[in-house]
Amino acid sequence: MSSADQTTGARLVVDALVHHGVERVFCVPGESFLAVLDSLHDETDQIQTIVCRHEAGAANMAEAVGKLTGRPGVAVVTRGPGATHASIGVHTAFQDSTPMILLIGQCARDHMDREAFQEIDYRRMFGQMVKWVAQIDDPRRVPEYMSHAFHVATAGRPGPVVLALPEDMLTELVDAAAPAPAYQRVAASPSSAQMERLGELLSSAKKPLVIAGGSGWTSDATQDFARFIERWKLPVGCAFRYQDTLNNEHPNYAGDVGLGINPALAARIRDADVLFVLGPRMGESTTGGYTLLEIPKTKQTLIHVHQGAEELGRVYSADLPIVSGMPEIASLLAELEPPAQIAWEGSAETAHAAYIEWRKPRPMLGDVQLGEIMRQLAEKIPADSILTNGAGNYATWLHRHYSYRQFRSQVAPTSGAMGYGVPAAIAAKSLYPDRTVIAFAGDGCFMMSSHEIATAMQYELAVIFIVVNNAQFGTIRMHQERHYPNRVHGTGLTNPDFVAYAKSFGAHGERVETTDAFMPAFDRAVASGLPAVIEIRIPQDQSTPAATLEQIRQQGKR
């Protein structure tokens, strides 16, 4: 066989990426996968390579692509330090059930098990953090492994897959081979008996409530779901950081079921006689630290639908557990006939009114009113704008006061990962350059990934980064004051001049110290056509929309 009929392991990897529909990869270059970079050089019309400044940023960007598209986001990093840096994005993908593939350059096969330069056994490292982790030692099996990776990442409960690629495997010549057929999503559907039983349980309810969210939704599925809850007149709460599953202006929307939950909504959950949980895992944040519902059997009749069978009965034993993909069950729900007489008539309107009251901005300390700024943004920016955030108390203003009106407009980590919002926004803008993309971050959160502004500048991605600066790790300070009042230690921060910092990258930068100054600054940021940083300064003592540090401190003294 001539050399023209042969190819390399790296070429087979890139062929598989093209074949499975990958349009961009995020990476920090490393010598362990130079052969992959060389093969990507030949596919610039098919795959955009976005070079990041840190592997955590690359992994978070890939995870955000998975969230926004439902297709696996792909990151490529080098061995050892590169892989460990990228692990945060993998962890987020696992906890958030996001399809993602991480490719890791590995040391040469004949160096293995000697603690060679940057050598790690990735099967052991990522064992509990991924759906599947493997190493491709034979280049002839690249099409098989890559096909398996895409199928595993998207089947059932989606999640991350890690493949290690030894550098000598990537350069080895083998017979050319056609890629495996393009992956297909694999999902279960409810049986007719399950749908009949679901209808019976809901029809017999007096005070039903739906909690929707989780991953795996599509735009069509959310529309089917909306038709279902409209016909059945059901109140709906959306799970933590999945508020965009239902338009927040919808008359059936009752609010978000997560951290800082509206007490009225929490009471409605506790008082429900039938609880229909559609999509969420029923994790710690969505259940108020496992306090909203009794374990393992809830006092409410529980209908729990999830994509992965392993999640059903994991904490809560449902009266009707159903394994299903969201599009599969949503299309059936849209056709499910409601009872002639709806015993809970009017409860959705009452729940929505309580949400509207809860959403109203509350006064906070200082000259900047974050709740009012969120309201102004919701009125100003298009409904398809994408808002991202990481972790921190600053996000409670966003979640409580902003109105998400379109599916896939909220991108945030249920895993509670700091530093997520900046790279997630950059990924979102690379996907949808014509949509407004805003990243929210606290000063602590922002500084964990602010260097990726350089990536935004390099690829001309005009993200607006809003930094809420209170010169501290605000969430930890809150917990500190609650548990150890007046013993502040390790939570204060010294920050750069964020405006000067932004301008040092060539980005637009402004500082806002009053509410009235925000929208003009925002308009100038948009008009600049550049990535832009808007710093908003707030007092340290304002901890959340509902409490000051002094109030929390007094609670801790009781």
Secondary structure, 3 states (H helix, E strand, C coil): CCHHHEEEHHHHHHHHHHHCCCCEEEECCCHHHHHHHHHHHCCCCCCEEEECCCHHHHHHHHHHHHHHHCCCEEEEECCCHHHHHHHHHHHHHHHCCCCEEEEEEECCHHHCCCCCCCCCCHHHHCCCCCCEEEECCCHHHHHHHHHHHHHHHHCCCCCEEEEEEEHHHHHCEEECCCCCCCCCCCCCCCCHHHHHHHHHHHHCCCCEEEEECCCCCCHHHHHHHHHHHHHHCCCEEEECCCHHHCCCCCCCEEEEECCCCCHHHHHHHHHCCEEEEECCCCCCCCCCCCCCCCCCCCCCEEEEEECCHHHCCCCCCCCEEEECCHHHHHHHHCCCCCCCCCCCCCHHHHHHHHHHHHHCCCCCCCCCCHHHHHHHHHHHCCCCCEEEECCCCHHHHHHHHCCCCCCCCEECCCCCCCCCHHHHHHHHHHHCCCCCEEEEEEHHHHHCCHHHHHHHHHCCCCCEEEEEECCECHHHHHHHHHHCCCCCCCCECCCCCHHHHHHHCCCEEEEECCHHHHHHHHHHHHHHCCCEEEEEECCCCECCCCCEHHHHHHHHHC
